[in-house]
Amino acid sequence: MKILLFGKNGQVGWELQRALAPLGELHALGSDAADFAVPESLADRVRTLRPDVIVNAAAHTAVDRAEAEPELARRINAEAPAVLAREADAAGAWLVHYSTDYVFDGSGDVPRDEDAPTGPLNVYGRTKLEAEAAIRASGARHLVLRTSWVYGTRGGNFARTMLRLAQERDRLAVIDDQIGAPTGAELIADVSAHAIRAVVAGGAPGGTYHLAAAGETSWHGYACRVIEAARAAGAPVKVAPEAIAAVPSSEFKTAAQRPKNSRLDTGKLGRAFGLTLPPWEAGVDRLLAEILT
Ligand SMILES: NC(=O)c1ccc[n+]([C@@H]2O[C@H](COP(=O)([O-])OP(=O)(O)OC[C@H]3O[C@@H](n4cnc5c(N)ncnc54)[C@H](OP(=O)(O)O)[C@@H]3O)[C@@H](O)[C@H]2O)c1
């Protein structure tokens, strides 16, 4: 099986390089070799390689910056995946694409399934939703995997930011009215590899699936777990547990509005692929064990 991976240097792309390697002949490209800001340039990449599976982990993920550069975000997040879908259809290849809880409006307090009505609140969410529609309309065999609150061990992430702030400040304020599941790039990559094997072998249907760690928390709950782990590991934490204030989103003005309810119902994925998604704490604790040693 020949696999063409785009976005190899992102959080998910980096882990996909590891997880997809045993599936076949993997060709992984970064933005230097395939520029999503020039969508039509991607066609040539697909036609030259003739892959069996195209995996797209590239995206314009700077949610606030996307508000100021909507055309660029749209080219990268919507037009480029549409070109990949067209080319996948023409080549008879599978397209695996990642989407987001930000396609939803964040109302309510129950997990949303794949058929729930969408209603993005910001440019990023709208462009990601547009890609989903283009992929479904293309006729290409596909997996659209919607995930949430992604972190990776490489580069910056929320846990690292909280660890730094907890060592610099004696008070912190963290949002507690956005609820979701922090999901490790490792988990996303491993589940993707299982799902690709299954769909290519005809053992499970393609389509849209929610892929997130089990359970739920707020950014405040996430921060408290990170800081407590740091304290337990003997890191020089300055902030006291009672000095981590839980505050509403309205306390932090951001260019892009974010959904409050990011809960994703992952039952369909578990049933289709026979997988159990681990609790978010398991992945975050593992991340912390790596960061704190
Ligand atoms: N991060 C989250 O919390 C989150 C939540 C839900 C869904 N998702 C989705 O999950 C997928 C993976 O996200 P991630 O967190 O791994 O993203 P990430 O770490 O921000 O990586 C994004 C990748 O896209 C690449 N990219 C950006 N502009 C590009 C361009 N013009 N041409 C080619 N490549 C370009 C970047 O390449 P360079 O490194 O070379 O710039 C980077 O490798 C995306 O589809 C994202 O929408 C993410």
The ligand as a MOL file (V3000), in Angstrom:
LIG
                    3D

  0  0  0     0  0            999 V3000
M  V30 BEGIN CTAB
M  V30 COUNTS 48 52 0 0 0
M  V30 BEGIN ATOM
M  V30 1 N -4.8790 21.4660 17.1950 0
M  V30 2 C -6.1230 21.2090 17.6130 0
M  V30 3 O -6.4920 21.4500 18.7740 0
M  V30 4 C -7.1070 20.5630 16.6670 0
M  V30 5 C -8.4260 20.3340 17.1290 0
M  V30 6 C -9.3380 19.7220 16.2730 0
M  V30 7 C -8.9510 19.3650 14.9900 0
M  V30 8 N -7.6830 19.6120 14.5600 0 CHG=1
M  V30 9 C -7.3250 19.2430 13.1770 0
M  V30 10 O -6.3590 18.2040 13.2350 0
M  V30 11 C -5.4800 18.3010 12.1140 0
M  V30 12 C -4.0450 18.3140 12.5920 0
M  V30 13 O -3.8660 19.4380 13.4640 0
M  V30 14 P -2.5120 19.6870 14.2670 0
M  V30 15 O -2.8760 20.0850 15.6410 0
M  V30 16 O -1.5660 18.5590 14.0270 0 CHG=-1
M  V30 17 O -1.9920 20.9890 13.5020 0
M  V30 18 P -0.5930 21.7200 13.6090 0
M  V30 19 O 0.2840 21.0910 14.6160 0
M  V30 20 O -0.8830 23.1770 13.6670 0
M  V30 21 O 0.0380 21.3920 12.1920 0
M  V30 22 C -0.5210 21.8840 11.0300 0
M  V30 23 C 0.3500 21.4900 9.8810 0
M  V30 24 O -0.1840 22.1300 8.7120 0
M  V30 25 C 0.8850 22.5960 7.9760 0
M  V30 26 N 0.5500 23.7400 7.1560 0
M  V30 27 C 0.1300 24.9710 7.5450 0
M  V30 28 N 0.0350 25.7700 6.4700 0
M  V30 29 C 0.4090 25.0210 5.4070 0
M  V30 30 C 0.5460 25.2760 4.0310 0
M  V30 31 N 0.2790 26.4860 3.4990 0
M  V30 32 N 0.9550 24.2760 3.2110 0
M  V30 33 C 1.2350 23.0570 3.7200 0
M  V30 34 N 1.1460 22.7510 5.0090 0
M  V30 35 C 0.7380 23.7250 5.8400 0
M  V30 36 C 1.9490 22.9980 8.9650 0
M  V30 37 O 3.1840 22.9500 8.2990 0
M  V30 38 P 4.4660 23.7620 8.8350 0
M  V30 39 O 4.8150 23.1050 10.1420 0
M  V30 40 O 5.4690 23.5480 7.7920 0
M  V30 41 O 3.9870 25.1690 8.9820 0
M  V30 42 C 1.8050 21.9340 10.0330 0
M  V30 43 O 2.6570 20.8490 9.7500 0
M  V30 44 C -5.9190 19.5610 11.3560 0
M  V30 45 O -6.7810 19.1910 10.3180 0
M  V30 46 C -6.6830 20.3560 12.3860 0
M  V30 47 O -7.6470 21.2080 11.7750 0
M  V30 48 C -6.7460 20.1880 15.3810 0
M  V30 END ATOM
M  V30 BEGIN BOND
M  V30 1 1 1 2
M  V30 2 2 2 3
M  V30 3 1 2 4
M  V30 4 1 4 5
M  V30 5 2 4 48
M  V30 6 2 5 6
M  V30 7 1 6 7
M  V30 8 2 7 8
M  V30 9 1 8 9
M  V30 10 1 8 48
M  V30 11 1 9 10
M  V30 12 1 9 46
M  V30 13 1 10 11
M  V30 14 1 11 12
M  V30 15 1 11 44
M  V30 16 1 12 13
M  V30 17 1 13 14
M  V30 18 2 14 15
M  V30 19 1 14 16
M  V30 20 1 14 17
M  V30 21 1 17 18
M  V30 22 2 18 19
M  V30 23 1 18 20
M  V30 24 1 18 21
M  V30 25 1 21 22
M  V30 26 1 22 23
M  V30 27 1 23 24
M  V30 28 1 23 42
M  V30 29 1 24 25
M  V30 30 1 25 26
M  V30 31 1 25 36
M  V30 32 1 26 27
M  V30 33 1 26 35
M  V30 34 2 27 28
M  V30 35 1 28 29
M  V30 36 1 29 30
M  V30 37 2 29 35
M  V30 38 1 30 31
M  V30 39 2 30 32
M  V30 40 1 32 33
M  V30 41 2 33 34
M  V30 42 1 34 35
M  V30 43 1 36 37
M  V30 44 1 36 42
M  V30 45 1 37 38
M  V30 46 2 38 39
M  V30 47 1 38 40
M  V30 48 1 38 41
M  V30 49 1 42 43
M  V30 50 1 44 45
M  V30 51 1 44 46
M  V30 52 1 46 47
M  V30 END BOND
M  V30 END CTAB
M  END
